[in-house]
Amino acid sequence: MSRLPSRAGETVPLPDDLPAALVSRLELQGVTELWSHQREARDRVAAGQHTVVATGTASGKSLCYQLPVAEHLLADERSVCLYLAPTKALARDQLRAIRAWRLPQLRAATVDGDTPTAERDAIRRTANWILTNPDLLHHSLLPDHKRWGDLLHRLAFVVVDEAHVARGVFGSHVALVLRRLRRLAERYGADPTFVLTSATIGNPAQHASALTGLEVGAVVRDGSPRGPLDVGLWQPPLVERSGSEHAGAFEDGESRRSMLRETADLLAGFVAADVQTLVFARSRKGAEVVAVAAKERLGDATDGDGERLAERVAAYRAGYLPEERRQLEDDLRSGRLRGVAATNALELGIDVSGLDAVILAGWPGTFAAFWQRLGRAGRSGGAAAGVLVAQEDPLDHWLVTHPGELLTRPPEDAIVDAGNPHLLGPHLRCAAHEAPIEPDEAVRWFGDGALPLLESDGDAGRLRLRGGRWYWTSRRRPSADVDLRGAGGANVRIVDTATGALIGDVDEARAHRQVHEGAVYLHQGRTYAIAELDLDRHHALAEERGQLGYTTRPRSDTDVRVLSQLETRWWDEVEVGLAQVEVTTRVTGYEVLRLGSDEVIDRHELDLPPVELRTVAVWYAIPEELLAAAGLEPREVPGSLHAAEHAAIGMLPLLALCDRWDIGGLSTALHPDTARPSVFVYDGYAGGAGLAERSYRRLAEHLGLTRGTIATCGCRDGCPSCVQSPKCGNGNDPLDKAGAVRILDLLLARAPGSGST
């Protein structure tokens, strides 16, 4: 346990030229001074400078844009501010905050997928502060810009809240949507000032510039106070595992207790002590399991008013219906809910004051997310607690055994690639649909890579060049084919067969793994078994089953084919490279696991179509004679490479803003494209997301971290804390922990700067 000391705030006076109406409203809210970063941001934005504010959670970032925007709208209420949030919950929370100003000149309204058409029409006519999300901008406002033309003409500000979330493929989509917005705004005569907020990341100004295509200045010196924060690192204890396939991972058949069960016990303990607690789980299923297990642990215990404590615990995740989400948000804010197990749908913050503790069920993937989530505790300025419960994962293990690194390591950089042709091409079609696009204009807004993509679409008949401008040729909107958040394909709807109710959705690329026939699916504490997955009709039929006592894990086969080499280099006899690859994955079946363990109690085969992905991979190929010289027998090579691949995937999030679910891999004792034993680690998104390239640029560091986490793990033969993977399609077989260390040693001995090359 480490205590982070409290920090005094640094205040500055309110601006002398602030309108009296704003001063009085601030005073009513108890604000008579500003934190220093709030004043710095206000002054920059008021001067028309594009600005990103990257300070800590609960540092008052919202006021950094609310104040200058409100100031401007008081002077010119015909001007418009467009606010973009990554989640509907955050937009609704900001709407409440803006309306709390009680200024008639601020006519704020949310517009999202839940907003009826008639209400949208009224908002277009009357509102001057529109709160929405990038998805609505992409699917509605930009394609229907003629309806929104008056608003675009009056656009003075664009606020991008929680900009650190816009990274990787989603961030690249957002960057292209913002370029399309700027293009149309210019056509309507507007030149808005961009204001972005972000959690603390390594490159806030660079990231904001990559998102907007503009030169953006950063406000990073945090002037807000902070109460003391006790940070605990919790590794589940070793327990006996009888009958488990992996029982031999530790001496005497030991493995670690389930991280989700351990988290649920902590949550129940906090709730029983009247400590309002928020748990962040890494998956929808994880959030549901923690909430159900905490309720079971609390049993019939009651609070001082006689209400069962179990009734004051709930799960919150994406995929819930709008009315369910809103009720949960209200209950959490009012304090009726004392314990909530959430996914990152709550990270982005509805403004919940008074939380006493935050528990992270597993490493959230990035240092930025770690501090962002812990910052939800102590929002009232008082003392708070934050606990990281380690998952059986290489990165989790490394972090809990290196607490100094966890508490002092600088945050990662956010990566965005607006030039990814797999993303840029569809957005160029959207831009051409919105307004015919000239070649010079395409280069100006979207870069040099735009021209060949326009020409390719022209050859395919999707676009037509007429009068020096590219036109969209179909009546169908191209935006309908671009999902900003999904890994690809249309969403699969999950339907309760008994009631016909829609209980959730999942994008098509993940449906093969998550809602295949026979899969266990959890929703609001209820357990369902998937009876049918129909990919043509985009639905999965779910049957409620009560408490099953088991869960499921998919099995899959993966093949990687090298399409073209981007870069290669030699570490003595070892070749390493960065390549464009085609990954083909087929879910072949699933295992039935006893709940809370890795014990396989049944297996089933599936017949699903393959999923193909063109992406970017970092790879290395080792001559067989080198492996033999390192003492590896041919029979040991597949398991050694496999273990090294798993651990490398687990450690890459330490170098890039991602988590292991954004990355895939393949290891093989003989790959047809390299003719040698090889390991590939690839981006899990079409066209790549810059993650494999980050590994390639820092490969020696990446492999060194990988070797360290394997070698320091206390298990005997390999476990989920070092070389086993929760998403392995081969059931983590074969794996050779000792052999992986030998392979990594021979690689690192030949790395540049090692002294041997």
N, C-alpha and C positions, 0 to 999 in steps of 0.2 A: 504494500500500500504506500503510495506517495501522495503528499499533500502539495498541491499547487497553491502558492500563497495568493492572498487577495491583492488587488491592484487598485490604487486610487485613481479616480477619474481626473481628466484635465479639461476644465471648462473654459469657455470664452463667452463674451457678451453676445446677446442677440444683435444682428445687424441693425445699424441705426436707421437704415432706409426701409426696414420691413414694414409693410402696411399695418396700421393700427388694428385692423380686424384680425390679422393673423397673430399679432402679439397677444391680443386678448384671448384668442382661442388657445394659444399655447399656455398662457397663464392658467386658464381653466383646467388644463390637463396637468398642471403642476410643473410646466417647463418655463423656467425663467432665464436659463442659460443653455448653451449648446455644448455638446462634447466637441473637442477640437476638430475631429475628423468630419463631424456634421457641418461645421462652419466652413471648413476647407472645401467640401463637396458643394455646398450651397453656392459659394462664391464662384466656383468654376462653372457650374451649370448655369447660373444666372448670367455669366459672361458668354454663354453659348459654346462652351468647350465640351467636347465629347469626353465623358468621364466614367471610370469604373471605380467603385468603392469596394475594397477587399479587406474588410475588418472582421473581427470575431463574431460568433453567434451572440445574439441579444445585445449588440453594440449600438442599436438604433439606426441601422442602415436605411430603414424605410423612410425616416425623416430626411435623409440625405437627398432623396428625390421628391418626396412629398412637399417639402418646404419651397424649393424653387419653382416647382410646377404650380402649386397653389398660388404663389406670389404672381406668377405670370398670368394665370387664369383670372385672378382678381383684377388685373390691369386690362386684360383682353379676354373676356369670357367666350368669344367666338373661336379662340384657338382651341386646339385639341391635343390631348395627351393619349397615346396608345401604350398601355401597360401589358407586358407579356410575362406570364408566369408558367413554370413547367407543369403545374398541377392546378386543377380546378379549385381545390381546397385553399391553396395560397391566394388565388385571385379573389375568392369570396372573403377571405380574412382581410385582405387589403381593402376591399370595398367597405367592410365594417369600419376600418380605421379612417378612411377618407370621409365617410358619412359622419363620423364622430366629430369632425371639424364644424359641422352644422353651419356651413356657409352656402347660401343659395347660389352663389356663382359657380360652385363646384358641383356639377351634375354628373355624378359617377354611376356607372352601370356595368355589370358583368355580361359578357356574351360568350357562351360556350355551346357545346353540343346539346345541352339540356334546355337552351333558351328557345321558346316557341317563336315561330316566324313572325307573328303579329307583334310580339314584344321586341324582336330585332328591328322591325320597321320603326317603332317608336323610339328606340335607342338611337338609331341613325339620325332621326330628326332632332332630338333634344339633348343627348348626352355630349359632354365635352371631355370626359375622362373615361375611356373605354378600357375595361379590364378583361383580358382574354388570354389565349395561349397560342403558341406557334401553330398548332394543328388547325385551329379555326382560321387563322390568318391564311394558311396554305389552302385549305379546302373551301373556304367561303369568301372571305373578304377580298383576297387578291383575284380569284376568278370572277367575282361579282363586283369588281372595282367600280363599274359605272354606277351601281347603286350607292357605293360608298364614296363616290367622287368628291362630293362637297366636304366630307370629313377629311379625305386625303389632301385636299387643297388647303385645309386649315391646320394640317398636322404640324405641331411645333415641337413635340417631344415624343421619343420612343424610349420606354423604360424596359429593360430586360432584367428581370429579377432572377436571382439564383443562377447566374450565368455559368458557374462552374459545372452545373449539371449538363449544360450544352457542350458535351465533349464527345470524342469518338464519332461514330456514325450519326447518332442523333444530333450532336453539335454541328457536324458538317451539313446535315439537312437544314438546321436552323440558320447557319451562315448563308446558305443559298436562298432560303426564304427571305432573310433580311435584305439581301441584294435585290431580290425581286420587289420587295416593298420600297426600297430606296429608288429603284428605277421608276416605279409607278408614281411615287410621291413627286419626283422631279417632273414627270409629265404633267402633273396637276399643279405645278408651281410651288411645291413645298420643299424645304430643306431642313428637316427636323434635327434637333440636338439629341444625341443618344446618351442615355444614362444606364449604366449596368451595375448590378451588385453581385458580389461573389463571396463565397467562403474563402478562407485564406488558402491560396494556391501559389505555386512557384512562379507563375508568369502572368499575373493579372492583366497588365497592359497589353502584352503580346497576344494573349488569348482574346481579349475584348476587340483588339484590332482585327484578328483573324475572323471573328464572328461577324463584325460589321463591315469590314473592308475600309475602315476609316482609321485615322490616327487618333488613338485614345490615350488620355493621361490617367494615371492611377493615384488614388488616395488609399494609402496602406497603413499609415500610422494611427493606431487605435487609441482614441482618447477616452473610452468608456471605462467605468470601474468594473471590477469582477470580484465576486465573493470567493472564498477559499473553496477548492474542489479537491476532494479525496478521490484519487484514481486507484482502483484495485485491479489486479490481473489475476484471473481465476482459472486454473487449469483443472478440469474435472478429475476426480481421483481414479486410481486404478482399481478395477473390480474383476472378479473372476468371470470368465466367459466360458460356459460349458456348451459344447456342441457347435460353436461358431466356426465357420470355415476359416476364420482368421484368428482362431484362439491362440495359435502359436506365435502371434506377433510379439508378445512380451514373455519374459521368463514366467514359468509356472502357469501359462495360459491366461495371462492378464491382458486386459485392454482398458480403455478409459470409459468411464460412465458417459452416457449420452449427453452431449452438450445441451440439447433442447430440454431434457429432463432436469439437468442441473440448473438451467436458466429458469425453468418453471418453478423450481423449489425456491430460488432466490426471489422471484417475483411474488410468490405466495407469502414468503417471510416478510417482505417489505410491506405488502398490502395489510397483512395481519398487524403490523406495527404502525399502521396509518401513515405510511410513507407513500405519497402518490408517485407512481413509478411508470416509466415508459420503457418497453423492451423493443429493440430493433432487431428483427430477424432478417435473414438473408433471402428468404423465399416466402411466397404466399403460404405454402404448406407449413413451413417452419413457424410462422406467426400463429396459424391455427393450432398447431400442436402445443405450443407454449401456453396459449390461452386455455385450452382444454385441460392440460395437465395441471396448471395452476388452480383452476376451479376444483379439480379433483382433490388436490392437496388441501385446499381450504375447507372442503367438506361442508359441514353445516355450521361452521363458525359464523358468528354475527358481530355487527358493529354495535356502538353504543345505543343506536336507535332500534336495534333488533333486526336490521336488514341483513340478509345473508351476504357475507363478503364475496362469495362466489358470483353473486349477481352483479358485483361491481367490478368485474374483470371482463374484458372483451378483446377481440382481435380487430385490427383495422388494416386493410390492404387494398390495393388496386383490384378491380374486378367486381367490387360490390356495386349495387345499384345506387343511384344518386341519393335517394331518400335514406338508405342505410348509412351512407357515408356522413350525411349531414347530421343525423341523429347521434352518431358516435362522436362527431366533432363537438356538438353542443354538450353532450354528457361529459366529455373530457374537460372542456373549458369550464363548465360549472362546478366540477369537482365531484359529481356523482360517481363517475368512474374513477376508481383508485388505482387500477392497473390496466394497462393497454399493451398488447403485443402487436407491433406494427411492422410493416415493410417500409421502404423509403418513401412511400406515399405520405408519411407523416414527417419525414426528415425535413421536407421543404416547407415547412412550416407554418402551419396555422399557429398563431401566436398564443401559446398556452403558457400562462404565468403560473408560478407556484409549484412546478414539478420539483420534487425533492431528489429524485434519483433517476438515472438512466442506466439500463443494462444493455450491452451489446452482445447478442447471441452470435458470436463469431466475428472475426475481423471484417469490417464493412467494405474492405477492398482498397481504400485509400486513406492516407493521413488526413486529407481534407475532410472526408466523410467522418472519420473518427472524431475529430474535434468539433465538427458541425453537429454531430448527434449528441456528444456529451454536453454541448452548449445548451441543449434543451433543458438541462437541469439547472436550477438556481437562477431562473430568469428574473426572479424578484430581487436579485442582488444578495440573497442569503447564501449560507453554506450549502453545498450539494455533494452528492456522491455519484461517481461514474464507475461502472464495472465492465471490464471486457472478459467474457467467458470464452476461453479458447476452444475453437473447433479443432477436430482432428484433421489438421491441414498443415502443410509445410510452413506457410507464412505465419499462421497463428502460433505454431510452436516456436518459430524463430523470434517472434515479437515478445512472447511472454518470457523467453529466456534471455532477452536483450532489452530489459525495461529502459535502460538509458537511451537506446536508439529510438524506442517508441515515443519517449517524452521530449526528445530534443531534435529528432531528424527533421530537416526542412520539408515542407509539403512538396508534392509532385507537381510537374507541369501538366496543364490540360492540353490535349492534342486535338486539333481540328484540321481537316483537309478538304477545303471547298473545291479542290480540283480533282477529286476522285471521279473518274469518268463514269463509274456505275451510278453515282448520285447526280453528277452534273448533267448528264444527258437527259434524264427525266425532268429535271428542273428547267432546262432550256426549252423543252416542249411546253412546260407550264408557262414560261415567260412568253413564248411565241403565241400561245393561246390568249394570254392576257393582252398582248399588243404585239403586232408584227415586229420582228427584231432584225435590225441591220447588222451586217458582219462587224463593222467597226464598233457598234454599240455592244454587241455580244462580247467582244474582247475587253471593252472598257469595264463592263460590269462583272464578267465571269472569267476573264483571263484568256490566255492564248489557247488553252485546251478546248475552248468552246467551238472554234471554227471546224475542226475535223468532225466533231460530234454533230454539228448542224448538217454538214455535208453527208455524213453517214445516214442521218434520219431523212435527208432529202432523197438519197438513193433508195431507201426503204419505203418511200412514199408516205412517211408520217408527216413530213414537212414539205412545203413547196416554195421554191424561190421565184418571186415575181416582183418586178420593179425594184430589184436590189434589196428586197426584204424577205425574210423567212416567215411563212404563214403555217399555222396549224391546220391540218386538212380534215380532221374528223369532227363530228358533232359531239362526240364523247369527250368529257373533260379529262385532260391528262393527269390532273391532280388526283383523280380517283385511284390511279394506279401507283401512287407514291405514298407509302406509309412512313411517316417521320420517325416512328418509334419501334416498329416491328422489325424483326430480322428478315421479313419477306412474306409476301402472300397476304391474302385476306384473313381477317380474324375468324377463328373457329368459335362458334357460340356453344356454350355448355348448358344443356336444357335438362331440367328435372322431369323424368318420364312420368312421374305420378301426377304432377300438377301442371306440366307444360311451362313452368316458370323458367325464365332465363336466370341462371345463378352465377354466370361468369363468362369470361372469354379468354382466349389465348391466341397469339398469332400463329399462323399456319406452320412456320418453320419450327416452332417449339411443340406443336400439337403432337407430332410423332412420338415425342419422348414423354409428354406430360398427360395426354388424354387418349392414349391408345386404348384399344379394347382390353379390359381387365385392370386398367390403372386405378389406383386409389386416389380419390380427389376429395379434399376437405373444403367446406364452405360454412362459415359462421358456426364452427363447432360440430357440424354434421358431417358424417362420413358417407361418401358416395363411391360406388364402383362404376366405371365407365362401361356401359353395355355395348356401345357402338360408336365408332368414329367414321363419319362420312366426309371425306375430303372434298368430294364434288359439291356437296350441299353445304359444306362449311359448318357442320354441327357435330357435337358429341352428345350422346344421350347418357344421362347419369341416373343411376338407381340408388336411393338412399338405403344404407345397409346397417345403421347403428354402429356399435363399436366392433370393428373387425378383428382387432388384435394383430394386424399385420399391415405392412405397406409394400410398395412395389418399386422396382428399379429396372429401367430399360437396359437391354443389351443391344449393341450395334457393331457393325463393321465399317471401317473407314479406309479409304484409299486416297492417296495423294499423287497427282500427276504433275510434273514440272512442265509448265507451258513456255516460260522464257526466263533466263537468268538476268536479274537486274544488276547484281554485283557479286563478285567472288573474290576470295583471297585465300592464301595458303598459310597455315600454321605448321611449318615444316611439311610433314607428309599428310597432314589433315587439311581437307578442303572445307571452308565455311562459305556460306553464301546467303543472298537475299534473292528470292525468286517469286515470280507470278506462278500460282499453282491452281489446279482444279481439285477440289476436295469432294469426294462422293461418299455420302454416309447413308447407310440403310439400318433402320431399327429392325432387328431380326427377332426379337423376343423380349421377355421380361422375367425377372426373378421376383418371387414372393419372399419378403423378409419378415421375420418375427419383429414386432414393433419394439423399437428401442435397442435393436442389436443388428449385427450383420449376418445373423444366422439365416441361411437360405433354406426355406422349407418346401419350395416348389419352383418349377420352371415351366414357362409356356413359350411356344413359338408364335411369331406374327408374320404376316405377309403384307408389308407396306412398301410403297414405291421409294426409290432412292431420292435423296435430296442432294442437289449439286450446288457447289459454291465456288466461285472464282475469287481468289483472294491473294494475299501476300504471305510468304513464310520465310522465316530464318531457318537455316539447316546446317548440319555438319555431317561429313562422311569420313569414316575412319577405316584405313586399310586393315584387312583381317590380320596381317602379320603383326601390326601394332597391338591389337587386342591380345593376340597370343603372347607377345612379349610382356604384356602387363599381367600375365598369369590367368587369363580368361579362357576357359575351355569353350569350344563351339556351342555346347549345350547351355552355357551360362550367358551367352551374348544376348539373346532376345530379352530375357528378364532384366539384364543389367541396363540395356538401352531403354527399355520400357520404364524402369524405375527412374532413370536420369531424366527422361522426358516428362514424367508426371511431376517430379520435384521442380523442374525448370518452369513448367506452367504455373505451379503454385507460387513461385518466387517472382515472376515477372511483374506482378502488381506493385512490387517495391520500387520499380523503376519507372512505371508509367501509370497514369490515372485510369485504372481499369480494375476488374477483378477476374478471377480465373475463368468465370463463365463467359468472358469475352474472347477466350483463347481456346484453341484446340491443338491437338498434336498427333503425331504418328511416329512410331519407331519400328524399325524392321532390320533383320539380320542381313537382308540383301534387297536393296531398292533398285528397280529396273532402270531408273533414270540416272543413278549415281554409280551403279555396279559395285556398291560397297555397303557395309553396315551404316545405317543413317538414322538421324533424328530430325524431324520437322516440327516446328512450332509455328502455328499460323493464326492470323486474325480470324475471328468468327463472323466476319461481315464481308459482304460482297465488295470487292475492290480494295479491301484492307482498311484499317483504321489507324495505321502508324505504330501499332504495338510491336509487331514483329520487327519492324525497322528499328525501333528503339532498342530492342534486344540486340540486333545485329551491330548497332553503333557502340554498344556497351557490353559486348558478348563476354569478355573476360570477367567483368564485374558480375554479370548475371550468373555465369557458371560458378564463380567463386562463392556467391551467396547460396547457390543451390547445393554445392558441395558441403558448405558449413552446416546447413540445416539438416542434411542427411546424417552427417558424421556426429552431430551433437545430440541426436535423438536417442533416448534411452531404450528404445525397443531393440529386439534381437534381429528379426528378419525383415522389418519394414512394417509400417503402420500408417494410418491416415495422417499422422502428424509429420510424416516425411515423404513416403513414396506412393502410398495408396491414394487414389483419386475418387471423389464421390460421383464423378460423371464418366468413369471409365466404361466403355462399351464392352470390354472383355472381362468384367468382373475382377479387375486387378490381378490378372493371371496371364503370364508369369511375371513375377517381380523378384529382383535380386538386389537387395540393399547394398551389400558389400561390393558387388560388381559395379554398381552405379558409382560408388566412390572411386573405384579404380579407373573407370572411364573418365570421370571428371578430373582426376589427378593427371592422367596422361594428356588431356586437353589443356589444362591450365599450365602444365610444364612447357607447352609449345606456344602458348599465347604470346602476342607481342609484349615485350617488356618483362617477360619471365626470366630472361637471361639465357634462354636456349635458342632464341631466334634473332 
